[in-house]
Amino acid sequence: MSQPIIETATVRLDADLGSTKDEVIRSLAGALVDAGRADDLDALVIDLMAREGKAATGMKGGIAIPHCKSEAISEPSLGFARLDPPVDFGAKDGPADLVLMIGAPAGGGKEHLKILATLARNLVRSEFVDALRAAATPEDAVAVIQGVLTPAADASSSSSSSTPSSASAASTGTTATATSARATTTASGSDTGGGQPLRLVAVTACPTGIAHTYMAADSLDQEAARRGVELQVETQGSAGATPLDPAVIAAADAVIFATDVGVRDRGRFAGKPVVEYGVKKAIDSPARVLDEALAAAGDPDAKRVSAASGSGGDSSTGGSGSDEHWARGLQRAVMTGVSYMIPFVAAGGLLLALGFLFAGYDVAFVWEEVATGFTLTDLPGQVWYLDGEIVSAGTAGAEMLTHAGLRLYIGAVLFAIGQAAMGFMIAVLSGYIAYGLADRPGIAPGFVGGALSATLGAGFIGALVTGILAGYLVRWMTTWKTPRWLSGLMPVVLIPLLGSLAIGLLMFLLLGRPLASLTSAMESWLGGMSGSSVILLGIILGLMMCFDLGGPVNKAAYTFATAGLVADNPASLRIMAAVMAAGMVPPLAMGLATVVRKRLFSEVEQENGRAAFLLGASFITEGAIPFAAADPVRVIPSMMAGGAVTGALIMAFSVESYAPHGGLFVVFAINPVWGYLVAILAGMLVSTTAVILAKSARRDPAPVTAPAPAAVAA
C-alpha cells in the first residue's frame, strides 16, 4: 500500500459530529477528502448512503461500520470517530459511540480488500474494541488499528482461503477453524453420540462484501472454537473466496447460511440440514446461530438445502432458522415476482405500441386474423371489420381499417408478438413470487397458478394469490420427512406435481371465480371513475411513483398500471399514462435544477443531472436516486409534489397510453400527446422549483468539488 489505511487526520475522538447518521457520515467523509484520500465529498456520501439503504450498519455493542466501494476514493481508507453523544445507526441495542467508516476504491485490488476484511474481523474482538474506547489521543487510536492491520498487510500477497487466512488468524487471535483436535464437547449438544465433535460449514455474505461478511465469519469461528465444534467458513466477499472443499461439505453435519444476498452455488450443500440468518444475526448472536445449527444436525426433521437450489438464486426462502420477519420475506418475494415480470411487460408493451404505430389503433380489433391469415407474398388490401372480425366490404355497420398492405401486416405481426410477450405477464408474476418464497421448487406450481389466473379472468389479483399460496405450500412440502431414496425425486417430480395439482384444484374449485369477480368489479369501478375521484387517483399514483424512486412503492404503482393493460379499457390506459408520466418527473426535474441553480449542486451532481435528462425522458425514475440519497429530506418531498401534479393533470386531460414504458420515445402510442407533455412539464417545473427553494434554505450549501466520474443508477 502506498500509505497507511488510517492517519490522525481522519480520527475524531469524543466528538459531536451531529445528531443523525447522515451528519456523522458526511463529517467523516469530509475528513477523508480533507486528508486527500477522496476527491469528491458528495459522490462518497452518495455511495455510503446507498449502502446504508440496503441494511443498517449499526452493530451490537455500540459500533457502526458505514462502508462502501466508491470512485471517489483514491486509497483504501478508514475514518474513525468516538462519538459524544452517540448516534443511532440502526442497531437494536441502541446508538453507536464507535464509528469506523471504511472506504475502498471502486477498482481496488484484492490485497487492499483483504486488509479491510481483517479490520472488520477485529471488530468482533472485545480487546480491540476496548482499546479503541481507551485511546487517549488520535495517535493512540491509529496505533491500535495499525497494530491489527500490519500482519495482514505483510501477508496480503499470500493466497486466500475459503476460511480465514493465516494472516487473518494472526491478526484476530483465532484459528481459521475449530478443529477436531478438541476432544471435549460442551453441554450444548455438539457431539454425534460417538465421541466425535459435530462438523459444521458456513457461508457468510453481505451486499458490499467488505465488512459484515468477515465479521460474521469471525464471530461464528470464535464461538465454535469456544465450544470445540469443527467449523469451516466460506466468505463470499469482495476480497475473494475459495469455495469449501467438496469433501468438507460432504462430511459436514449441518450448514449455516449467514447472508443478506444469494449464496453462490447453493446446490453444493443439497440435502444438508441448514439454518439461515442475516449476517448481523451471526455477528450479534453467534451462540444462537450455533445452537440452531447443532440442533438441526441432530434433527432428522430439520429443514434441508433443496437439491434444486441453484447458483446465485435468492436466499429468500425462510426456514426454522431464519430471523427474517414473515412480512419482510413476503414483500421481498412479491418484489422478486415484479422484477421478473417487468421485462415481459416492457418488451411486450413496446411491441404493441410499435404495432399501433405501423397499423393504427384499430389493428387491436383484428390483429390475430391479419397476422395469421396473410403473408409477405399475400398482403392484405383494405380490410373491413365488425365486432372484432374481418367482414366483407359493404357489410352493414362495418368499419374500414386505417391502413392496408405491408404497413398493416407488419403492424399486426408486431402486435401479435407483443401480445405473446404480455401473455406471460400474469404467469411470470405468480411463478416468481413462489420462487421468491420457496426457491426453484416453487416455480412450476406458481406458473401453473398464474396461467390459471389468466385463463379464469382473475388477472393480477389472482397472480398475487396463487404465487403466495404456491410459495408457502411448496416451502411446507420441502420440510416433509421422506426416505432417502425418495428425497431426490421431491424437488424435480413430486413437489411440482403435487404443488401444481393443489393450486389448480384450489383455483378451479374454490378461488378462481371469486377472484375473477373481484377483478371484474375493480375494472368496472375504474372505468366508472370520473371528475374529482379520477383526479384523486392520479394524485395518489403520482405520489407513489415519486416516493421511493424505483423502490417497492414505485413498483407497486407500476405493476398496478401494467396489469391494467391486459384489460383494454380507457380507465386502465389513463392509469398507465399517469404512472409513466409521473415516473419521468424526478430525473427530469433534478436535471433541470442542476442547470437553473448550479451553485446548489456539486460538479458530480451536475454531471448526474445531465445524464438524468436522458434517463427521465426514457422513464427511468432511478435517475434521481443519486440526488435523493445525498439529500432525501429535501429531494423526495419535492419530487412527490411534482409527481402529484402530473398524475392529476394526466387524469384531468384524459390522457391514454398504450405503451407501458418508453417515456417520450413512445409518444406515438399516447393520446392526446399535448396533454401528456403539458402534464410532464408542469410536474417538472413544480418539482424543480420546490427542490431549489428547499436547498436554498439550508445553511450549508453543497460544496463544489473537483470533477469525478459519476455512477448513474439505471
TAJO-V278474 format. One record per helix or strand of 3 or more residues. SS is the DSSP state (H for helix, E for strand). FROM is the first residue (numbers start at 0). TO is the last residue. If there is no record, write none. Layout:
SS_FROM_TO ; SS_FROM_TO
This chain:
H_7_9 ; E_10_14 ; H_20_33 ; H_40_53 ; E_66_69 ; E_76_86 ; E_95_104 ; H_109_121 ; H_125_133 ; H_137_153 ; H_165_171 ; E_198_204 ; H_211_226 ; E_229_234 ; H_245_250 ; E_253_258 ; H_265_268 ; E_272_276 ; H_278_283 ; H_285_296 ; H_325_358 ; H_360_364 ; H_366_372 ; E_383_385 ; E_388_390 ; H_404_422 ; H_424_437 ; H_440_455 ; H_458_476 ; H_483_527 ; H_531_546 ; H_551_563 ; H_569_595 ; H_597_599 ; H_602_616 ; H_620_629 ; H_631_651 ; H_662_668 ; H_672_695
